[in-house]
């Protein structure tokens, strides 16, 4: 999936300008790291790219087509192609790990094949967690479940907000290896210099809602 | 899709049983207000209909009242409320035409014995009171009672009138109150029904806020609108239905208690199958409509918290 942001502004109620005149082009299958301090606007940028936040002005162009933020069906179709891994994981406490992971497969009402699910569980080494309730998991395990949920979705673009923030070094590299094998566009926010050095093809620095360095 | 929506719906209801029970009870209390007021009004009308079925006023006059005087009085009565009433008969209470030639008129002599006498035309004219019988035409039971009361007030003190007999004289005050304050009662009921609507709106808002985290995740994952919405509508409708059944059961036990204690004095009616269905449709469709509206709003909201 190719993404292009043209003159994106995003303001929230109050004086805060989360994004100011952001122009950015991410080619298909490109692996991009986004770095910046907390509050720099990374999460807002991800929200706009994923079609979760409507920009105050500007255009988001996906595969040469301008994203229509007004129509729910267009937005939901875009969201189905984008897998987002959040810092707070966004897992549902009223169901177990397996039920959380297969959630994206029901987005259209016609559940897709569950064969891929086993493969994802094995790749991430979380087969033993299948039947566990979300409340019983550690932060790192929750992060792995959130990653599994995104991989099951088979998205054209993965946006990951600090995907290794709660993981030990070994698991971090395991997850990043899986992402590296991911044959589509990838945007990752990370503070981990070692991971950026090892996996980055392109790093964008963002500060106070503006792109400082690309 | 149906299987998924059903599993979401049953999860919503069963995963948090206490939440479901508290919502059922809240729906039940809200509906009870509506059902109780409907029950009260239905039985007020029912009571007045019963009380005024075959309702008639009798003006009893002295036996020596002439036909001309009776005619004059009848005309005066008709002036009060024509065409709402009609003079059904204007005659002596007993005439020779009601009696066979050898028939006798019985009257009590003492506690246990009755004595019979034969009445001649002259006797009847001299001793049998005259009666003007008034019936009401196609007006509400409340108006019948008010008119009867008006006739009683105007004619009781007239010359040659012995008595103006009206059934249920004590009801006229209630009837007057109803007729004078019909608009107020309508306003009161409208306010009550509106309050029920607002209470349901608040209840459903509260219920949907509980699901907001899940709704937001489904939106993030690109779920279609109907797949997000239908399990919630089903849940709301199911809890509302359960609340309605509780409220109706509570109303039925109130009805049974009232019948047990006051059954001899008032003939209380419970809801017919038709009225029951109408209440059911009203209560459940309000929830259906509000849930659809609220889910539409939540689904269209911006992800400001993200």
Interface residues (C-beta under 8 A of the other chain):
Chain A: X12 X43 X47 X50 X52 X53 X54 X72 X73 X76 X77 X78 X79 X80 X81 X82 X84 X86 X90 X92 X94 X95 X103 X104 X106 X107 X108 X109 X110 X111 X153
Chain B: X1 X4 X5 X11 X15 X16 X213 X214 X216 X217 X218 X219 X220 X221 X222 X223 X224 X225 X226 X227 X299 X300 X302 X303 X304 X306
